Amino acid sequence: MSSYLLNRNGHYHVRIRIPSDLTAVIPATELVKSLKTTDAKAARLAALPFRKDIFSTFTLYRSGFISGEQARESIDRTLNRKGKATPSPTFSRAPDAPCAPSPTDSLPVACPSLKPSPPMLLSTAVNQYVNDRKNGWGAKTRMENEGSYRLMLDLLGDAEVASLDRLAVRSLRDKLIVLPANLFKLYPTQTAREVLELIQVSPSPDLPPMSITTVNKHISRLSSLMKHCMKEGYLTSNPAVGLKIKQKRRPDEERKAYTAEDLKRITANLPPKENKPERYWVPLVGMMSALRLDESCQLYTEDVKEIDGVWCFDVNDEGDKKLKTLSSKRIVPVHPTLISLGFLDHVASMKVAGHPRLWMNLHWRKEDGYGNAFGKWFQRFNRQHVTTDPLKSFHSLRHSFADTLKQQGEQEAIISELMGHANGNITTGRYGKRYRAKALFEAMNRLSYPVTTSTK
């Protein structure tokens, strides 16, 4: 049910929360209105015009176009007008309102009329949104979001939120398209606006522009911010909706799977496992068990365990480990090829040596855990020994894993569970239990690549 609808004894009401900066002018925490219907769809339709008009009044007041008294009168008229399909319903302020009238009273014009509050600026909205969401973000996600909003503030200026429209967002998108990739690394002391001016005066063909994927990420983050502003009553619509650039590639083509020849080149060129065992094992774990780069790099010795007679990776977010999504937490069998190559011997040797993790050469960073240094090494290895295709990276190992199982006729639900993807099927996803280790091992055992590996 929509958050703005209340169901009281089967009857629907619309709830409109008063933003904190307006409670002095509209002395209530929320307005509640009976919609005189027991049908959820009808209630949503009936609530829309009232919400739209009231949020418009909020915006007009914040922008200084109407006084506090005019805002109250406007809300009073909106709430007490008759709908076309139903008689005029009863209105009431929230019970904790400091000067709430009786249900049949109109909004009080006797409350003090204040000067319009300052308009909500983009910087204030960004700080509010980040503070509301930061506890739910990992360090890397927070850093990326804050980077996006810093870039937007630079290009849009500290504009009034109410002034942001589709034209402004389109203009922002057009600027992002021409900015170079790795903007902050290339120009650490300059603003995005200064870089934009520099490029316009003296374009450089050696600077590749920001990718469409990155531009769309910025627009998506702006859209999330605008949703927050709508919820707070600063906007009546989201100007960033539908403005992401359409990709010519299908989702399954955004990253390519490695071919059989690519996989052969990977296994043929893996370095010896003595000095830096992670450079030998982590690519094979990605290839044979589909663990993400970060999931492999952060493995502890206790994360490799025997479950119902099957050796498995316990992929979890305990301690300093992080996972991409909730569904990433899973059990993945260790592929028999890994065992035959001596992977369990490496695990045992690390335990005997008293090491808590499998790869003690890798060090934790707040921004991206244990995978940063290894990811950079693998990309160099990938370009030198495997392929120059920009759409092939470590993540391509997961694509190869999924594609191979799919072509072998494996069930989609099993593939999703092995890879840590959410199961979109309501029946099996919500009500079905997870597959047992033995069932997953049977599928894993059928995975066959036309590659040869050595125990070097």
C-alpha positions in Angstrom: 0.0 0.0 0.0 1.2 3.5 -0.8 2.8 5.3 2.2 0.4 8.2 1.8 -2.7 5.9 2.2 -4.1 4.8 5.6 -6.5 1.9 6.0 -8.7 2.3 9.1 -11.2 -0.4 9.6 -11.3 -1.1 5.8 -11.8 2.6 4.8 -9.0 4.5 3.1 -7.7 7.9 4.1 -5.0 10.0 2.5 -2.2 11.3 4.8 -0.2 14.4 3.9 2.8 15.0 6.1 3.6 18.6 6.9 7.4 19.3 6.3 9.2 20.4 9.4 10.0 23.8 7.9 6.3 24.6 7.4 4.8 23.5 10.8 5.0 27.0 12.2 2.8 28.2 9.4 0.6 25.1 9.1 0.5 24.0 12.8 0.2 20.2 12.3 2.5 17.3 11.7 0.1 15.8 9.1 -3.3 16.1 7.6 -5.6 13.1 7.3 -8.6 13.0 5.0 -11.2 10.2 4.7 -11.6 9.2 1.0 -14.9 7.5 1.6 -13.9 4.3 -0.2 -12.9 0.8 0.7 -11.2 0.2 -2.7 -7.5 0.8 -2.8 -7.3 1.7 -6.5 -10.1 4.2 -6.1 -8.4 5.7 -3.1 -5.1 6.2 -4.9 -6.9 8.0 -7.7 -9.0 10.1 -5.3 -5.9 11.1 -3.3 -3.8 12.3 -6.3 -5.4 15.7 -7.0 -5.4 16.7 -3.3 -1.8 15.7 -2.8 -0.8 17.6 -6.0 -2.5 20.8 -5.0 -1.3 20.8 -1.4 2.3 20.2 -2.5 2.0 23.0 -5.0 0.9 25.3 -2.2 4.0 24.2 -0.2 6.2 25.2 -3.1 4.5 28.5 -3.7 4.9 29.5 -0.1 8.6 28.4 0.0 9.2 30.5 -3.1 7.7 33.5 -1.5 4.8 33.8 -3.9 2.1 33.5 -1.2 1.9 34.4 2.5 1.4 32.0 5.3 -2.3 33.1 5.6 -2.8 32.5 1.9 -1.1 29.1 2.2 -3.5 28.1 5.0 -6.5 29.4 3.0 -5.4 27.5 -0.1 -5.0 24.3 1.8 -8.4 24.8 3.5 -10.1 25.2 0.1 -8.3 22.2 -1.3 -9.2 19.9 1.5 -12.9 21.1 1.8 -13.7 21.0 -1.9 -16.1 18.3 -3.1 -14.9 15.5 -5.3 -16.8 14.6 -8.5 -17.5 11.0 -7.4 -18.0 11.3 -3.7 -19.5 13.7 -1.2 -17.1 16.1 0.6 -15.3 14.0 3.2 -14.3 14.9 6.8 -10.9 16.4 7.4 -8.8 16.5 10.6 -5.4 17.5 11.7 -3.1 15.0 13.3 -4.0 14.6 17.0 -0.7 16.1 18.2 -1.1 19.3 16.3 -0.5 22.3 18.6 -3.6 24.2 17.6 -5.6 21.5 15.8 -9.3 22.4 15.2 -12.2 20.1 15.5 -12.9 17.9 12.5 -15.5 20.2 11.0 -13.5 23.4 11.5 -11.5 24.9 8.6 -7.8 25.5 9.0 -7.2 28.4 11.5 -6.3 31.8 10.0 -5.8 33.0 13.5 -2.4 31.2 13.7 0.4 33.8 13.3 1.3 34.6 9.7 5.0 34.4 9.3 7.4 35.6 6.7 8.0 33.0 4.0 10.8 30.6 5.0 13.9 30.6 2.9 13.6 28.5 -0.2 15.0 25.0 0.0 18.4 25.1 -1.7 19.9 22.1 -3.5 22.9 21.9 -1.1 20.5 21.7 1.9 18.4 19.0 0.3 21.6 17.0 -0.6 22.8 17.2 3.0 19.4 16.2 4.4 19.2 13.3 2.0 22.7 12.0 2.6 22.2 12.2 6.4 19.0 10.3 6.1 20.5 7.6 4.0 24.1 7.3 5.1 23.6 4.6 7.7 22.2 2.3 5.0 25.1 2.9 2.6 28.5 1.2 2.6 31.6 3.3 2.5 32.0 2.9 -1.2 28.4 3.7 -2.0 28.4 6.8 0.2 31.6 8.0 -1.5 30.1 7.5 -4.9 26.9 9.2 -4.0 28.6 12.2 -2.4 30.8 12.5 -5.5 27.8 12.6 -7.7 26.1 15.3 -5.7 29.2 17.4 -5.5 29.4 17.2 -9.3 25.7 18.2 -9.6 26.1 21.1 -7.2 29.1 22.3 -9.3 27.3 22.1 -12.6 23.8 23.2 -11.5 24.9 25.7 -8.8 23.2 25.9 -5.5 19.8 26.3 -7.1 16.4 26.4 -5.4 15.0 22.9 -5.5 11.7 24.2 -6.7 13.4 25.7 -9.8 14.7 22.4 -11.0 12.8 21.3 -14.1 13.4 18.9 -16.9 15.2 21.5 -18.9 17.7 21.9 -16.1 18.2 18.2 -15.8 18.6 17.8 -19.6 21.2 20.6 -19.5 23.0 18.8 -16.7 23.0 15.5 -18.7 24.4 17.3 -21.8 27.3 18.7 -19.7 28.0 15.3 -18.2 28.3 13.7 -21.6 31.2 15.9 -22.6 33.1 15.7 -19.3 36.1 13.3 -19.3 36.1 10.0 -17.5 37.9 9.9 -14.1 37.2 13.7 -13.8 38.2 14.1 -10.2 41.5 12.1 -10.7 42.5 14.0 -13.8 41.6 17.5 -12.4 41.8 17.2 -8.6 42.2 21.0 -8.1 39.6 22.2 -10.6 35.8 22.3 -10.5 33.7 20.5 -13.0 32.6 23.8 -14.4 36.2 24.9 -14.9 37.0 21.6 -16.7 33.9 22.1 -18.9 35.1 25.5 -19.9 38.6 24.2 -20.6 37.3 21.4 -22.8 35.1 23.8 -24.8 38.0 26.1 -25.4 40.6 23.4 -26.1 39.1 19.9 -26.7 41.5 17.0 -26.3 40.9 13.8 -28.3 43.1 11.9 -25.8 40.6 12.3 -23.1 37.7 9.8 -23.4 34.4 11.2 -22.3 32.4 9.9 -19.4 30.7 6.6 -20.3 27.0 6.4 -20.9 26.7 4.0 -17.9 28.4 6.6 -15.6 26.2 9.5 -16.9 23.1 7.3 -16.2 24.4 6.6 -12.7 24.6 10.3 -12.0 21.1 10.9 -13.4 19.8 8.0 -11.3 21.3 9.4 -8.2 19.7 12.8 -9.0 16.4 11.1 -9.5 16.7 9.4 -6.0 17.4 12.9 -4.5 14.4 14.3 -6.3 12.2 11.5 -4.9 13.3 12.5 -1.5 12.4 16.1 -2.2 8.9 15.1 -3.4 8.5 13.1 -0.2 9.5 16.1 1.9 7.1 18.4 -0.1 9.8 20.5 -1.8 8.7 19.3 -5.3 5.5 18.0 -6.8 7.1 16.0 -9.6 10.5 14.4 -10.3 12.2 16.2 -13.2 14.9 13.5 -13.6 12.5 10.6 -14.4 13.0 9.1 -17.8 16.1 11.1 -18.7 18.7 8.4 -18.6 20.3 7.9 -21.9 19.1 4.8 -23.7 21.8 2.2 -24.2 22.1 0.5 -27.6 23.3 -2.7 -25.9 21.0 -5.1 -24.2 21.7 -5.6 -20.4 23.3 -9.0 -21.1 25.7 -7.2 -23.5 27.0 -4.6 -21.1 29.7 -7.0 -20.0 30.7 -9.8 -22.3 31.4 -13.4 -21.2 34.8 -14.8 -21.8 35.0 -17.2 -24.7 36.5 -20.7 -24.3 39.7 -19.3 -25.9 39.8 -16.5 -23.4 39.4 -18.9 -20.5 42.3 -21.0 -21.9 44.5 -18.0 -22.0 43.6 -17.1 -18.4 44.5 -20.6 -17.1 47.6 -20.9 -19.2 49.1 -17.6 -17.9 48.2 -17.7 -14.2 51.3 -17.0 -12.1 52.7 -19.6 -9.7 50.8 -19.8 -6.4 53.7 -19.7 -4.0 54.4 -16.0 -3.4 51.1 -14.5 -4.2 48.5 -17.3 -4.1 45.6 -15.0 -4.6 46.8 -14.3 -8.2 46.5 -18.0 -9.0 43.4 -18.9 -7.0 41.0 -15.9 -7.1 40.6 -16.0 -11.0 39.9 -19.8 -10.7 37.4 -19.3 -7.9 35.6 -16.7 -10.0 35.7 -19.0 -13.0 34.6 -22.2 -11.2 32.4 -20.9 -8.4 31.2 -17.5 -9.7 32.2 -15.5 -6.7 32.5 -11.8 -7.3 36.0 -10.3 -7.1 35.3 -8.6 -3.7 33.7 -11.8 -2.4 36.8 -13.9 -3.3 39.3 -11.3 -2.0 37.7 -11.0 1.5 37.5 -14.8 2.2 38.5 -15.9 5.7 39.7 -19.5 6.3 36.5 -20.2 8.3 34.4 -19.3 5.2 35.5 -22.5 3.6 33.5 -25.3 5.4 32.0 -28.7 4.9 28.2 -28.7 4.8 26.4 -32.0 4.5 29.5 -33.6 3.1 30.1 -30.9 0.5 32.9 -28.3 0.7 31.4 -24.9 0.3 32.2 -21.2 0.3 30.1 -19.4 3.0 29.7 -16.0 1.4 28.7 -13.6 4.2 29.1 -10.0 5.5 30.4 -10.8 9.0 33.2 -8.6 10.4 34.9 -6.4 7.8 33.3 -8.2 4.9 30.8 -6.5 2.6 28.2 -7.9 0.2 26.6 -6.2 -2.8 23.0 -7.2 -2.0 21.1 -9.2 0.6 20.8 -12.1 -1.9 24.6 -12.2 -2.2 24.7 -14.0 1.2 24.8 -17.6 0.1 26.4 -21.0 0.1 28.4 -21.9 -3.0 30.0 -25.4 -3.4 33.7 -25.5 -4.1 34.1 -26.8 -7.7 35.7 -30.3 -7.8 38.4 -28.9 -10.2 39.5 -26.4 -7.4 39.8 -29.3 -5.0 41.8 -31.4 -7.4 44.2 -28.4 -7.9 44.9 -28.3 -4.2 42.6 -25.4 -3.0 41.7 -27.1 0.2 45.4 -27.7 0.9 45.9 -24.0 0.7 43.1 -23.4 3.1 44.6 -25.9 5.6 48.0 -24.4 5.3 46.7 -20.9 6.1 44.9 -22.3 9.2 48.1 -24.1 10.4 50.1 -20.9 10.0 47.5 -19.1 12.1 46.4 -16.8 9.4 42.7 -15.7 9.6 42.3 -15.0 5.9 43.1 -16.9 2.7 45.0 -14.0 1.1 47.2 -12.2 3.5 48.8 -10.1 0.8 45.5 -8.2 0.3 44.8 -5.3 2.6 41.5 -3.8 3.6 40.5 -0.3 2.5 37.5 1.6 3.9 36.3 2.5 0.4 36.3 -0.9 -1.3 37.4 -3.6 1.1 40.1 -6.1 0.1 39.6 -6.1 -3.7 41.2 -2.9 -4.9 44.8 -3.9 -5.4 43.9 -7.3 -6.8 41.4 -5.8 -9.2 44.1 -3.5 -10.7 46.5 -6.4 -11.1 43.9 -8.6 -12.8 43.0 -5.8 -15.3 46.7 -5.6 -16.2 46.9 -9.4 -16.5 43.7 -9.4 -18.5 44.9 -6.8 -21.1 48.4 -8.4 -21.4 47.5 -12.1 -21.6 43.8 -12.5 -22.4 42.0 -9.7 -24.3 41.9 -6.1 -25.2 38.1 -6.0 -25.4 36.9 -3.3 -23.0 33.7 -5.2 -22.3 35.7 -8.1 -20.8 36.8 -7.9 -17.2 36.9 -10.0 -14.0 33.1 -9.8 -13.9 33.1 -11.6 -17.3 34.0 -14.8 -15.4 30.5 -14.7 -13.8 29.0 -14.2 -17.2 30.8 -17.2 -18.5 29.7 -19.3 -15.5 26.0 -18.3 -15.9 26.1 -18.7 -19.7 27.7 -22.2 -19.5 25.2 -23.5 -17.0 22.3 -21.9 -19.0 23.5 -23.6 -22.2 23.8 -26.9 -20.3 20.1 -26.6 -19.4 20.5 -25.8 -15.7 17.5 -24.4 -13.9 17.4 -20.6 -13.7 16.6 -20.7 -10.0 19.8 -22.7 -9.2 21.9 -20.5 -11.4 20.5 -17.4 -9.6 21.2 -18.9 -6.1 24.8 -19.9 -7.0 25.5 -16.4 -8.3 23.8 -14.5 -5.5 21.0 -13.0 -7.6 17.5 -12.4 -6.2 14.9 -14.9 -7.4 12.2 -12.9 -9.2 9.7 -15.8 -9.1 7.3 -15.1 -6.2 6.5 -18.8 -5.5 10.0 -20.1 -5.4 11.7 -16.8 -4.3 9.4 -15.9 -1.4 8.0 -19.2 -0.2 10.6 -21.7 -1.4 13.6 -22.6 0.8 17.1 -22.3 -0.4 18.7 -25.2 -2.2 20.7 -27.6 -0.1 24.4 -27.8 -0.6 24.1 -31.3 -2.3 21.6 -30.0 -4.9 23.9 -27.0 -5.6 26.9 -29.3 -5.9 25.2 -31.5 -8.4 24.6 -28.4 -10.7 28.2 -27.2 -10.0 29.6 -30.6 -10.9 28.0 -30.4 -14.3 29.8 -27.2 -15.1 32.4 -28.1 -17.6 34.8 -25.7 -19.4 36.9 -26.7 -22.3 40.1 -25.6 -20.5 43.0 -27.3 -18.9 44.6 -26.2 -15.6 47.9 -27.1 -13.9 48.9 -27.4 -10.3 51.9 -25.0 -10.8 
